[in-house]
Amino acid sequence: MPFAPTPPNSKSPNPVNSAPIQNQIALLIEQGLAFHRQGNFNEAQALYECILSIQGDHFDALQLLGILSAETKQFTKAVEFLTKALQINPNYAEAYSNRGNALKELQRYDEALLSYDKAISIKPEFADAYFNRGITLEELQRYDEALLSYDQAISIKPEFADAYSNRGNTLEELQRYDEALLSYDQAISIKPEFAEAHSNRGAILKELQRYDEALLSYDQAISIKPGFAEAYSNRGNTLKELQRYDEALLSYDQAISIKPDYAAAHSNRGVILEELQRYDEALLSYDQAISIKPDYAEAHSNRGNTLEELQRYDEALLSYDKAISIKPGFAEAYSNRSNVLRGLRRYDEALLSCDQAISINPNYAEAYSNRGIALYELQRYDEALLSYHNAISIKSDYAGAYWNLALCHLLLGNLKDGWQGYEWRWKNKSIESYKSNRSFPQPLWLGAESLAEKTILLHAEQGLGDTIQFCRYIPLVAQLGAQVILEVQRPLLKLLKGLEGVSQIVALGDALPAFDYQCPLLSLPLAFKTELHTIPPIAQHITSDTDKVTKWQTKLGEKTKPRVGLVWSGSAEHKNDHNRSLTLSQLLSHLPSNIEYVCLQKEIRAIDKELLAQHTQIKYFGDALEDFTDTAALCELVDLVISVDTSVAHLAGTLGKPAWVLVTLTPDWRWLLERDDSPWYSSVKVYRQDKANDWNGVLDRARSDLEKRFDL
């Protein structure tokens, strides 16, 4: 409860024995209280001090100066005045309670509790003292005791709306959300215009995932109190959960317009901007939060998340370390820090960071999942599987952990378990599949329903290479009696137009004809219960266009030496691109002479452009590669394709062209482990790193094999 001046109701033990002086003091008290209640603190203070100059041990003057000091946020002085007052009159419960309030503001919580307990011992029915005692116990995270204190306040004062509201806060901390909601409802029934209770009620409804109701509560709070910055900010948090990011951003902006130094709103605004992939703006929001509140650990940690998205790993690591230095028990910062350490390929340190997070919070599912990823990168696969299972045992609907578990099973060749878990991609917010979920009204087909005389849409969902790889399942679907509509990315449209089993092919984004069922291409292995020994053969009729082959044969000219196609880098937007791609400078020194090299990738990065222009032995055609029919034609015209893990590797394998695929020590799941062949492509040979981040061994072996193959 707030500090409030009260009229004198006690007398000093040693009053001045002069009636005129006592009358003068009484008049000064009356005048001081009048000024005090009007908020004229300087005038009130002067009058109280005047009294003390007349009678230095005047109890009322001392305790009123204590209250005034607290109201002007001079809490140390407040404690001094109230302590002196209580030395004069040790039985005045209100002074003990006010002293407790001042000690609470100074974060001297244990002393505050003693003061409240003394007030209650003098005045057992002192509801406000129980209430403030509850607040102090909350600060000490002694929530069960706080709850008892609020209950005691309410039993004394049944219409105590603030006690019901704070009781709700405590129940929220104890994750007793349904009870918290009832407590807020009780507060509002007593005090319908209680904006804070409406706002806190919204927070509980958000925790209960009743988001639309939460928004109504926040709107009610704002209608009562239009300048309620906290309600606007919390409203933004709920809109974020609904993925209504633009509206959330507006809500945070409204909070900040009301309260420009609202650090939490600036930080939460940054989170939304990150979701909108407006990373530079997000960083500015975090920086603003930190400039307002330099010790704002959460803002430093969130800033690290954005820097990680920008792959500015060293800076991100500094942000996480700063967050942890401010808040040593910050489990989330330790867990997120592990992601950056993985980006820096410092996997052992990433593992330690996860272990630190778990030691702080043994029930931290996300940290167990991140720990599993670090173990996965360290090739400690059995331990990784266990860590993912630990995450799921804590959080049974944890899509990210199920997804990571599935990838590990697939890499290990446990395809049955892998395909089942792979379906969690539609619930995993951190991957592209989640963002591209189409939510068709037509039912998903996973092999159970008959497709006889039905039409099914099979649709691409991930990268170009994935589409090429899993087209092999389309003839199997057609053999079940279905009419197959295939929807693929536009660059693949001409390449796949003659695919066996396809009744109609459409480009992604074009209007779709009517259909009865739908299935994403990468769910087809689950539908057909694919194991390693039952992987279907490559689909027929994916071939190079003869006219395109003739066109490119003319461009390449007469073949006078062995011809090798090269792909050394993929899309820079790929999450794992920093691991899977090479620079041209890494590759050049490992290319034997007396071979004609053809660049099969359309996009060349800035770092490679000048070097490529200097090495004319590598033919590069750039924008002349209009779509994958051009790339397929070039594949036909080379003797061998050497590629990192990109769509061209899948294209070459599908065309039956000899292809050497260069993969990392922990590769994408489809290349499996400890084998140099692929069950997906009979013409592919896999070259694996012997140790993490080392391409030299891979390229040395490839060079030696090139020289042997072409007798150089």
BELSULRA-V305776 format. One record per residue. N is the residue number from 1. RES is the residue in three letters. PSI is psi in degrees with one decimal (* if undefined). Layout:
n=N res=RES psi=PSI
n=N res=RES psi=PSI
This chain:
n=1 res=MET psi=151.7
n=2 res=PRO psi=156.6
n=3 res=PHE psi=143.5
n=4 res=ALA psi=134.5
n=5 res=PRO psi=139.2
n=6 res=THR psi=150.0
n=7 res=PRO psi=153.2
n=8 res=PRO psi=136.3
n=9 res=ASN psi=27.7
n=10 res=SER psi=165.3
n=11 res=LYS psi=146.7
n=12 res=SER psi=143.1
n=13 res=PRO psi=-29.8
n=14 res=ASN psi=71.1
n=15 res=PRO psi=152.1
n=16 res=VAL psi=127.7
n=17 res=ASN psi=59.7
n=18 res=SER psi=116.1
n=19 res=ALA psi=-44.2
n=20 res=PRO psi=-40.0
n=21 res=ILE psi=-41.0
n=22 res=GLN psi=-39.8
n=23 res=ASN psi=-39.8
n=24 res=GLN psi=-43.8
n=25 res=ILE psi=-42.6
n=26 res=ALA psi=-40.5
n=27 res=LEU psi=-41.6
n=28 res=LEU psi=-40.1
n=29 res=ILE psi=-46.5
n=30 res=GLU psi=-44.5
n=31 res=GLN psi=-42.0
n=32 res=GLY psi=-43.7
n=33 res=LEU psi=-38.8
n=34 res=ALA psi=-48.5
n=35 res=PHE psi=-42.0
n=36 res=HIS psi=-47.6
n=37 res=ARG psi=-26.4
n=38 res=GLN psi=-7.7
n=39 res=GLY psi=11.3
n=40 res=ASN psi=77.4
n=41 res=PHE psi=-36.9
n=42 res=ASN psi=-44.1
n=43 res=GLU psi=-42.3
n=44 res=ALA psi=-45.0
n=45 res=GLN psi=-42.7
n=46 res=ALA psi=-40.1
n=47 res=LEU psi=-41.0
n=48 res=TYR psi=-42.0
n=49 res=GLU psi=-34.0
n=50 res=CYS psi=-42.3
n=51 res=ILE psi=-44.8
n=52 res=LEU psi=-27.7
n=53 res=SER psi=-24.3
n=54 res=ILE psi=-44.7
n=55 res=GLN psi=99.9
n=56 res=GLY psi=-20.7
n=57 res=ASP psi=33.9
n=58 res=HIS psi=113.7
n=59 res=PHE psi=-50.4
n=60 res=ASP psi=-40.3
n=61 res=ALA psi=-41.9
n=62 res=LEU psi=-45.5
n=63 res=GLN psi=-31.1
n=64 res=LEU psi=-36.4
n=65 res=LEU psi=-35.1
n=66 res=GLY psi=-44.8
n=67 res=ILE psi=-44.5
n=68 res=LEU psi=-42.3
n=69 res=SER psi=-40.4
n=70 res=ALA psi=-40.7
n=71 res=GLU psi=-26.5
n=72 res=THR psi=17.2
n=73 res=LYS psi=27.3
n=74 res=GLN psi=72.3
n=75 res=PHE psi=-33.2
n=76 res=THR psi=-43.9
n=77 res=LYS psi=-39.8
n=78 res=ALA psi=-45.3
n=79 res=VAL psi=-41.7
n=80 res=GLU psi=-47.7
n=81 res=PHE psi=-44.6
n=82 res=LEU psi=-34.6
n=83 res=THR psi=-43.3
n=84 res=LYS psi=-41.9
n=85 res=ALA psi=-42.2
n=86 res=LEU psi=-22.8
n=87 res=GLN psi=-28.9
n=88 res=ILE psi=-43.6
n=89 res=ASN psi=88.8
n=90 res=PRO psi=5.8
n=91 res=ASN psi=21.5
n=92 res=TYR psi=99.5
n=93 res=ALA psi=-40.7
n=94 res=GLU psi=-36.5
n=95 res=ALA psi=-39.3
n=96 res=TYR psi=-41.8
n=97 res=SER psi=-45.6
n=98 res=ASN psi=-37.6
n=99 res=ARG psi=-40.1
n=100 res=GLY psi=-39.9
n=101 res=ASN psi=-42.8
n=102 res=ALA psi=-42.5
n=103 res=LEU psi=-37.4
n=104 res=LYS psi=-43.0
n=105 res=GLU psi=-30.0
n=106 res=LEU psi=4.2
n=107 res=GLN psi=26.9
n=108 res=ARG psi=69.1
n=109 res=TYR psi=-40.1
n=110 res=ASP psi=-39.1
n=111 res=GLU psi=-37.7
n=112 res=ALA psi=-42.9
n=113 res=LEU psi=-42.3
n=114 res=LEU psi=-38.1
n=115 res=SER psi=-43.3
n=116 res=TYR psi=-41.1
n=117 res=ASP psi=-37.6
n=118 res=LYS psi=-42.0
n=119 res=ALA psi=-42.6
n=120 res=ILE psi=-34.1
n=121 res=SER psi=-31.2
n=122 res=ILE psi=-38.1
n=123 res=LYS psi=83.8
n=124 res=PRO psi=-23.7
n=125 res=GLU psi=30.3
n=126 res=PHE psi=86.8
n=127 res=ALA psi=-41.3
n=128 res=ASP psi=-36.7
n=129 res=ALA psi=-42.3
n=130 res=TYR psi=-40.9
n=131 res=PHE psi=-51.2
n=132 res=ASN psi=-32.5
n=133 res=ARG psi=-40.4
n=134 res=GLY psi=-41.5
n=135 res=ILE psi=-43.0
n=136 res=THR psi=-41.8
n=137 res=LEU psi=-34.3
n=138 res=GLU psi=-45.1
n=139 res=GLU psi=-32.9
n=140 res=LEU psi=3.7
n=141 res=GLN psi=29.7
n=142 res=ARG psi=71.8
n=143 res=TYR psi=-37.9
n=144 res=ASP psi=-39.5
n=145 res=GLU psi=-38.4
n=146 res=ALA psi=-42.0
n=147 res=LEU psi=-42.5
n=148 res=LEU psi=-38.0
n=149 res=SER psi=-43.0
n=150 res=TYR psi=-39.6
n=151 res=ASP psi=-37.3
n=152 res=GLN psi=-42.1
n=153 res=ALA psi=-42.0
n=154 res=ILE psi=-35.4
n=155 res=SER psi=-30.2
n=156 res=ILE psi=-38.2
n=157 res=LYS psi=82.4
n=158 res=PRO psi=-23.3
n=159 res=GLU psi=27.8
n=160 res=PHE psi=84.9
n=161 res=ALA psi=-42.1
n=162 res=ASP psi=-36.5
n=163 res=ALA psi=-40.4
n=164 res=TYR psi=-41.1
n=165 res=SER psi=-46.5
n=166 res=ASN psi=-34.7
n=167 res=ARG psi=-40.0
n=168 res=GLY psi=-40.9
n=169 res=ASN psi=-43.0
n=170 res=THR psi=-42.9
n=171 res=LEU psi=-33.6
n=172 res=GLU psi=-45.1
n=173 res=GLU psi=-33.9
n=174 res=LEU psi=2.9
n=175 res=GLN psi=30.9
n=176 res=ARG psi=71.7
n=177 res=TYR psi=-39.8
n=178 res=ASP psi=-40.4
n=179 res=GLU psi=-38.2
n=180 res=ALA psi=-43.0
n=181 res=LEU psi=-42.7
n=182 res=LEU psi=-37.7
n=183 res=SER psi=-42.5
n=184 res=TYR psi=-39.3
n=185 res=ASP psi=-37.8
n=186 res=GLN psi=-41.9
n=187 res=ALA psi=-42.4
n=188 res=ILE psi=-33.4
n=189 res=SER psi=-31.1
n=190 res=ILE psi=-38.3
n=191 res=LYS psi=81.8
n=192 res=PRO psi=-27.3
n=193 res=GLU psi=28.2
n=194 res=PHE psi=88.7
n=195 res=ALA psi=-43.3
n=196 res=GLU psi=-39.3
n=197 res=ALA psi=-38.8
n=198 res=HIS psi=-42.6
n=199 res=SER psi=-45.5
n=200 res=ASN psi=-35.1
n=201 res=ARG psi=-40.1
n=202 res=GLY psi=-39.5
n=203 res=ALA psi=-39.4
n=204 res=ILE psi=-43.5
n=205 res=LEU psi=-34.2
n=206 res=LYS psi=-44.9
n=207 res=GLU psi=-33.5
n=208 res=LEU psi=4.1
n=209 res=GLN psi=27.3
n=210 res=ARG psi=69.7
n=211 res=TYR psi=-40.8
n=212 res=ASP psi=-38.9
n=213 res=GLU psi=-36.8
n=214 res=ALA psi=-43.3
n=215 res=LEU psi=-39.7
n=216 res=LEU psi=-38.8
n=217 res=SER psi=-43.8
n=218 res=TYR psi=-41.4
n=219 res=ASP psi=-36.9
n=220 res=GLN psi=-42.7
n=221 res=ALA psi=-41.4
n=222 res=ILE psi=-34.4
n=223 res=SER psi=-32.3
n=224 res=ILE psi=-39.8
n=225 res=LYS psi=83.7
n=226 res=PRO psi=-24.4
n=227 res=GLY psi=30.2
n=228 res=PHE psi=86.8
n=229 res=ALA psi=-41.4
n=230 res=GLU psi=-37.6
n=231 res=ALA psi=-40.6
n=232 res=TYR psi=-42.9
n=233 res=SER psi=-45.4
n=234 res=ASN psi=-33.8
n=235 res=ARG psi=-40.9
n=236 res=GLY psi=-39.5
n=237 res=ASN psi=-39.7
n=238 res=THR psi=-41.5
n=239 res=LEU psi=-33.5
n=240 res=LYS psi=-44.0
n=241 res=GLU psi=-31.1
n=242 res=LEU psi=2.0
n=243 res=GLN psi=28.3
n=244 res=ARG psi=70.8
n=245 res=TYR psi=-39.4
n=246 res=ASP psi=-39.9
n=247 res=GLU psi=-38.3
n=248 res=ALA psi=-42.2
n=249 res=LEU psi=-43.0
n=250 res=LEU psi=-38.8
n=251 res=SER psi=-42.1
n=252 res=TYR psi=-39.8
n=253 res=ASP psi=-37.6
n=254 res=GLN psi=-40.9
n=255 res=ALA psi=-42.6
n=256 res=ILE psi=-34.3
n=257 res=SER psi=-31.8
n=258 res=ILE psi=-39.5
n=259 res=LYS psi=82.9
n=260 res=PRO psi=-24.7
n=261 res=ASP psi=27.3
n=262 res=TYR psi=91.3
n=263 res=ALA psi=-41.0
n=264 res=ALA psi=-38.9
n=265 res=ALA psi=-39.9
n=266 res=HIS psi=-43.5
n=267 res=SER psi=-45.9
n=268 res=ASN psi=-34.4
n=269 res=ARG psi=-39.5
n=270 res=GLY psi=-38.9
n=271 res=VAL psi=-42.4
n=272 res=ILE psi=-44.2
n=273 res=LEU psi=-34.1
n=274 res=GLU psi=-43.2
n=275 res=GLU psi=-35.1
n=276 res=LEU psi=4.8
n=277 res=GLN psi=28.4
n=278 res=ARG psi=70.8
n=279 res=TYR psi=-39.7
n=280 res=ASP psi=-38.9
n=281 res=GLU psi=-36.6
n=282 res=ALA psi=-43.8
n=283 res=LEU psi=-39.9
n=284 res=LEU psi=-38.9
n=285 res=SER psi=-44.2
n=286 res=TYR psi=-41.3
n=287 res=ASP psi=-36.9
n=288 res=GLN psi=-43.6
n=289 res=ALA psi=-42.9
n=290 res=ILE psi=-33.7
n=291 res=SER psi=-31.7
n=292 res=ILE psi=-41.0
n=293 res=LYS psi=84.9
n=294 res=PRO psi=-26.0
n=295 res=ASP psi=27.6
n=296 res=TYR psi=90.3
n=297 res=ALA psi=-41.5
n=298 res=GLU psi=-37.7
n=299 res=ALA psi=-40.7
n=300 res=HIS psi=-41.7
n=301 res=SER psi=-44.8
n=302 res=ASN psi=-36.4
n=303 res=ARG psi=-39.0
n=304 res=GLY psi=-38.7
n=305 res=ASN psi=-42.5
n=306 res=THR psi=-42.0
n=307 res=LEU psi=-32.7
n=308 res=GLU psi=-43.6
n=309 res=GLU psi=-34.6
n=310 res=LEU psi=1.8
n=311 res=GLN psi=30.0
n=312 res=ARG psi=70.9
n=313 res=TYR psi=-39.9
n=314 res=ASP psi=-41.5
n=315 res=GLU psi=-39.1
n=316 res=ALA psi=-42.4
n=317 res=LEU psi=-40.4
n=318 res=LEU psi=-38.8
n=319 res=SER psi=-44.4
n=320 res=TYR psi=-41.7
n=321 res=ASP psi=-36.4
n=322 res=LYS psi=-43.4
n=323 res=ALA psi=-42.2
n=324 res=ILE psi=-35.1
n=325 res=SER psi=-31.6
n=326 res=ILE psi=-39.2
n=327 res=LYS psi=83.0
n=328 res=PRO psi=-24.8
n=329 res=GLY psi=28.6
n=330 res=PHE psi=85.5
n=331 res=ALA psi=-41.1
n=332 res=GLU psi=-39.0
n=333 res=ALA psi=-40.0
n=334 res=TYR psi=-43.4
n=335 res=SER psi=-46.5
n=336 res=ASN psi=-32.6
n=337 res=ARG psi=-34.9
n=338 res=SER psi=-33.3
n=339 res=ASN psi=-41.1
n=340 res=VAL psi=-41.3
n=341 res=LEU psi=-34.4
n=342 res=ARG psi=-40.9
n=343 res=GLY psi=-30.8
n=344 res=LEU psi=3.3
n=345 res=ARG psi=27.5
n=346 res=ARG psi=71.5
n=347 res=TYR psi=-36.4
n=348 res=ASP psi=-40.3
n=349 res=GLU psi=-36.1
n=350 res=ALA psi=-42.0
n=351 res=LEU psi=-43.3
n=352 res=LEU psi=-39.0
n=353 res=SER psi=-39.8
n=354 res=CYS psi=-41.7
n=355 res=ASP psi=-36.4
n=356 res=GLN psi=-42.0
n=357 res=ALA psi=-43.1
n=358 res=ILE psi=-33.9
n=359 res=SER psi=-29.9
n=360 res=ILE psi=-43.1
n=361 res=ASN psi=91.0
n=362 res=PRO psi=-14.0
n=363 res=ASN psi=28.8
n=364 res=TYR psi=92.9
n=365 res=ALA psi=-42.1
n=366 res=GLU psi=-36.6
n=367 res=ALA psi=-38.3
n=368 res=TYR psi=-39.8
n=369 res=SER psi=-45.2
n=370 res=ASN psi=-35.3
n=371 res=ARG psi=-41.1
n=372 res=GLY psi=-39.4
n=373 res=ILE psi=-41.8
n=374 res=ALA psi=-43.3
n=375 res=LEU psi=-37.5
n=376 res=TYR psi=-46.3
n=377 res=GLU psi=-26.2
n=378 res=LEU psi=6.5
n=379 res=GLN psi=25.6
n=380 res=ARG psi=71.0
n=381 res=TYR psi=-39.3
n=382 res=ASP psi=-39.7
n=383 res=GLU psi=-37.1
n=384 res=ALA psi=-45.4
n=385 res=LEU psi=-42.8
n=386 res=LEU psi=-40.9
n=387 res=SER psi=-40.3
n=388 res=TYR psi=-41.0
n=389 res=HIS psi=-37.4
n=390 res=ASN psi=-43.0
n=391 res=ALA psi=-43.8
n=392 res=ILE psi=-33.6
n=393 res=SER psi=-27.9
n=394 res=ILE psi=-39.0
n=395 res=LYS psi=92.0
n=396 res=SER psi=-19.2
n=397 res=ASP psi=27.3
n=398 res=TYR psi=94.8
n=399 res=ALA psi=-39.9
n=400 res=GLY psi=-40.5
n=401 res=ALA psi=-41.5
n=402 res=TYR psi=-41.2
n=403 res=TRP psi=-47.8
n=404 res=ASN psi=-38.0
n=405 res=LEU psi=-42.5
n=406 res=ALA psi=-43.6
n=407 res=LEU psi=-37.9
n=408 res=CYS psi=-44.3
n=409 res=HIS psi=-43.8
n=410 res=LEU psi=-43.5
n=411 res=LEU psi=-37.1
n=412 res=LEU psi=-1.9
n=413 res=GLY psi=8.7
n=414 res=ASN psi=72.1
n=415 res=LEU psi=-35.4
n=416 res=LYS psi=-51.8
n=417 res=ASP psi=-35.8
n=418 res=GLY psi=-45.6
n=419 res=TRP psi=-37.5
n=420 res=GLN psi=-49.0
n=421 res=GLY psi=-24.6
n=422 res=TYR psi=-24.0
n=423 res=GLU psi=-16.2
n=424 res=TRP psi=-5.7
n=425 res=ARG psi=-26.7
n=426 res=TRP psi=-10.9
n=427 res=LYS psi=0.5
n=428 res=ASN psi=103.1
n=429 res=LYS psi=-17.4
n=430 res=SER psi=-1.2
n=431 res=ILE psi=163.0
n=432 res=GLU psi=-33.2
n=433 res=SER psi=-40.3
n=434 res=TYR psi=-43.4
n=435 res=LYS psi=-23.8
n=436 res=SER psi=11.9
n=437 res=ASN psi=124.1
n=438 res=ARG psi=-20.5
n=439 res=SER psi=54.2
n=440 res=PHE psi=144.0
n=441 res=PRO psi=-26.3
n=442 res=GLN psi=145.5
n=443 res=PRO psi=150.2
n=444 res=LEU psi=131.9
n=445 res=TRP psi=124.1
n=446 res=LEU psi=29.5
n=447 res=GLY psi=-10.7
n=448 res=ALA psi=-43.8
n=449 res=GLU psi=151.1
n=450 res=SER psi=138.1
n=451 res=LEU psi=6.4
n=452 res=ALA psi=125.0
n=453 res=GLU psi=26.0
n=454 res=LYS psi=159.7
n=455 res=THR psi=131.8
n=456 res=ILE psi=138.3
n=457 res=LEU psi=120.0
n=458 res=LEU psi=123.0
n=459 res=HIS psi=141.5
n=460 res=ALA psi=147.3
n=461 res=GLU psi=-19.5
n=462 res=GLN psi=-132.6
n=463 res=GLY psi=173.3
n=464 res=LEU psi=-39.9
n=465 res=GLY psi=-38.4
n=466 res=ASP psi=-42.7
n=467 res=THR psi=-45.9
n=468 res=ILE psi=-44.2
n=469 res=GLN psi=-41.4
n=470 res=PHE psi=3.8
n=471 res=CYS psi=-17.0
n=472 res=ARG psi=-19.8
n=473 res=TYR psi=-14.1
n=474 res=ILE psi=-43.4
n=475 res=PRO psi=-33.6
n=476 res=LEU psi=-39.2
n=477 res=VAL psi=-43.9
n=478 res=ALA psi=-34.4
n=479 res=GLN psi=-14.8
n=480 res=LEU psi=5.5
n=481 res=GLY psi=11.9
n=482 res=ALA psi=149.1
n=483 res=GLN psi=124.1
n=484 res=VAL psi=121.9
n=485 res=ILE psi=127.1
n=486 res=LEU psi=124.6
n=487 res=GLU psi=122.1
n=488 res=VAL psi=168.1
n=489 res=GLN psi=145.4
n=490 res=ARG psi=-39.3
n=491 res=PRO psi=-16.1
n=492 res=LEU psi=-3.9
n=493 res=LEU psi=-50.4
n=494 res=LYS psi=-35.1
n=495 res=LEU psi=-38.1
n=496 res=LEU psi=6.5
n=497 res=LYS psi=-26.3
n=498 res=GLY psi=17.9
n=499 res=LEU psi=134.0
n=500 res=GLU psi=132.0
n=501 res=GLY psi=-7.1
n=502 res=VAL psi=124.8
n=503 res=SER psi=-35.0
n=504 res=GLN psi=138.1
n=505 res=ILE psi=136.2
n=506 res=VAL psi=154.5
n=507 res=ALA psi=143.1
n=508 res=LEU psi=124.7
n=509 res=GLY psi=-19.4
n=510 res=ASP psi=163.4
n=511 res=ALA psi=141.8
n=512 res=LEU psi=143.0
n=513 res=PRO psi=176.1
n=514 res=ALA psi=146.9
n=515 res=PHE psi=161.9
n=516 res=ASP psi=-38.6
n=517 res=TYR psi=166.5
n=518 res=GLN psi=152.0
n=519 res=CYS psi=129.1
n=520 res=PRO psi=148.7
n=521 res=LEU psi=-36.6
n=522 res=LEU psi=2.2
n=523 res=SER psi=-8.1
n=524 res=LEU psi=-36.2
n=525 res=PRO psi=-34.9
n=526 res=LEU psi=-44.0
n=527 res=ALA psi=-34.7
n=528 res=PHE psi=9.2
n=529 res=LYS psi=49.2
n=530 res=THR psi=129.4
n=531 res=GLU psi=171.9
n=532 res=LEU psi=-37.9
n=533 res=HIS psi=-3.3
n=534 res=THR psi=17.0
n=535 res=ILE psi=126.0
n=536 res=PRO psi=155.4
n=537 res=PRO psi=164.6
n=538 res=ILE psi=137.9
n=539 res=ALA psi=139.6
n=540 res=GLN psi=163.9
n=541 res=HIS psi=11.3
n=542 res=ILE psi=97.8
n=543 res=THR psi=167.1
n=544 res=SER psi=148.0
n=545 res=ASP psi=125.3
n=546 res=THR psi=-36.8
n=547 res=ASP psi=-39.3
n=548 res=LYS psi=-38.0
n=549 res=VAL psi=-43.6
n=550 res=THR psi=-43.6
n=551 res=LYS psi=-45.7
n=552 res=TRP psi=-26.7
n=553 res=GLN psi=-39.2
n=554 res=THR psi=-42.7
n=555 res=LYS psi=-39.0
n=556 res=LEU psi=-29.7
n=557 res=GLY psi=-174.4
n=558 res=GLU psi=136.8
n=559 res=LYS psi=116.2
n=560 res=THR psi=-5.5
n=561 res=LYS psi=168.3
n=562 res=PRO psi=144.1
n=563 res=ARG psi=125.6
n=564 res=VAL psi=128.5
n=565 res=GLY psi=140.8
n=566 res=LEU psi=137.6
n=567 res=VAL psi=112.3
n=568 res=TRP psi=-9.5
n=569 res=SER psi=149.9
n=570 res=GLY psi=-157.1
n=571 res=SER psi=130.9
n=572 res=ALA psi=-17.5
n=573 res=GLU psi=-10.5
n=574 res=HIS psi=134.6
n=575 res=LYS psi=-34.5
n=576 res=ASN psi=19.7
n=577 res=ASP psi=-34.4
n=578 res=HIS psi=-19.9
n=579 res=ASN psi=-40.8
n=580 res=ARG psi=-24.9
n=581 res=SER psi=154.3
n=582 res=LEU psi=166.0
n=583 res=THR psi=156.9
n=584 res=LEU psi=-36.8
n=585 res=SER psi=-35.4
n=586 res=GLN psi=-35.0
n=587 res=LEU psi=-38.0
n=588 res=LEU psi=-43.8
n=589 res=SER psi=-11.2
n=590 res=HIS psi=9.5
n=591 res=LEU psi=115.6
n=592 res=PRO psi=150.6
n=593 res=SER psi=176.1
n=594 res=ASN psi=28.0
n=595 res=ILE psi=139.5
n=596 res=GLU psi=122.9
n=597 res=TYR psi=138.9
n=598 res=VAL psi=122.1
n=599 res=CYS psi=121.3
n=600 res=LEU psi=2.5
n=601 res=GLN psi=141.4
n=602 res=LYS psi=-44.1
n=603 res=GLU psi=133.7
n=604 res=ILE psi=131.0
n=605 res=ARG psi=156.1
n=606 res=ALA psi=-38.5
n=607 res=ILE psi=-22.6
n=608 res=ASP psi=-15.8
n=609 res=LYS psi=-49.1
n=610 res=GLU psi=-41.2
n=611 res=LEU psi=-39.3
n=612 res=LEU psi=-39.8
n=613 res=ALA psi=-28.0
n=614 res=GLN psi=-16.7
n=615 res=HIS psi=87.4
n=616 res=THR psi=-8.9
n=617 res=GLN psi=-11.6
n=618 res=ILE psi=113.4
n=619 res=LYS psi=131.2
n=620 res=TYR psi=133.1
n=621 res=PHE psi=-12.0
n=622 res=GLY psi=-122.6
n=623 res=ASP psi=-9.6
n=624 res=ALA psi=-17.9
n=625 res=LEU psi=94.0
n=626 res=GLU psi=-40.0
n=627 res=ASP psi=-169.4
n=628 res=PHE psi=-10.8
n=629 res=THR psi=-32.3
n=630 res=ASP psi=-44.2
n=631 res=THR psi=-39.7
n=632 res=ALA psi=-39.9
n=633 res=ALA psi=-42.6
n=634 res=LEU psi=-37.8
n=635 res=CYS psi=-40.3
n=636 res=GLU psi=-28.2
n=637 res=LEU psi=0.4
n=638 res=VAL psi=158.8
n=639 res=ASP psi=-25.8
n=640 res=LEU psi=143.7
n=641 res=VAL psi=130.1
n=642 res=ILE psi=121.5
n=643 res=SER psi=144.4
n=644 res=VAL psi=-179.9
n=645 res=ASP psi=86.1
n=646 res=THR psi=-179.3
n=647 res=SER psi=-29.5
n=648 res=VAL psi=-33.2
n=649 res=ALA psi=-41.7
n=650 res=HIS psi=-37.4
n=651 res=LEU psi=-47.8
n=652 res=ALA psi=-43.0
n=653 res=GLY psi=-39.6
n=654 res=THR psi=-35.4
n=655 res=LEU psi=-6.0
n=656 res=GLY psi=14.7
n=657 res=LYS psi=134.8
n=658 res=PRO psi=126.9
n=659 res=ALA psi=134.9
n=660 res=TRP psi=120.2
n=661 res=VAL psi=124.5
n=662 res=LEU psi=119.1
n=663 res=VAL psi=159.2
n=664 res=THR psi=169.1
n=665 res=LEU psi=-43.3
n=666 res=THR psi=94.3
n=667 res=PRO psi=175.7
n=668 res=ASP psi=146.2
n=669 res=TRP psi=-30.7
n=670 res=ARG psi=-13.8
n=671 res=TRP psi=-1.9
n=672 res=LEU psi=-159.4
n=673 res=LEU psi=151.1
n=674 res=GLU psi=41.5
n=675 res=ARG psi=149.5
n=676 res=ASP psi=6.4
n=677 res=ASP psi=178.6
n=678 res=SER psi=129.5
n=679 res=PRO psi=-10.4
n=680 res=TRP psi=-28.7
n=681 res=TYR psi=116.5
n=682 res=SER psi=-21.6
n=683 res=SER psi=2.3
n=684 res=VAL psi=137.0
n=685 res=LYS psi=133.5
n=686 res=VAL psi=128.4
n=687 res=TYR psi=117.4
n=688 res=ARG psi=147.4
n=689 res=GLN psi=141.5
n=690 res=ASP psi=-28.7
n=691 res=LYS psi=156.5
n=692 res=ALA psi=137.7
n=693 res=ASN psi=8.0
n=694 res=ASP psi=106.2
n=695 res=TRP psi=-15.0
n=696 res=ASN psi=-43.5
n=697 res=GLY psi=-41.7
n=698 res=VAL psi=-48.7
n=699 res=LEU psi=-32.0
n=700 res=ASP psi=-43.4
n=701 res=ARG psi=-40.2
n=702 res=ALA psi=-41.2
n=703 res=ARG psi=-45.7
n=704 res=SER psi=-42.0
n=705 res=ASP psi=-32.6
n=706 res=LEU psi=-45.3
n=707 res=GLU psi=-37.7
n=708 res=LYS psi=-43.0
n=709 res=ARG psi=-41.7
n=710 res=PHE psi=11.8
n=711 res=ASP psi=51.9
n=712 res=LEU psi=*
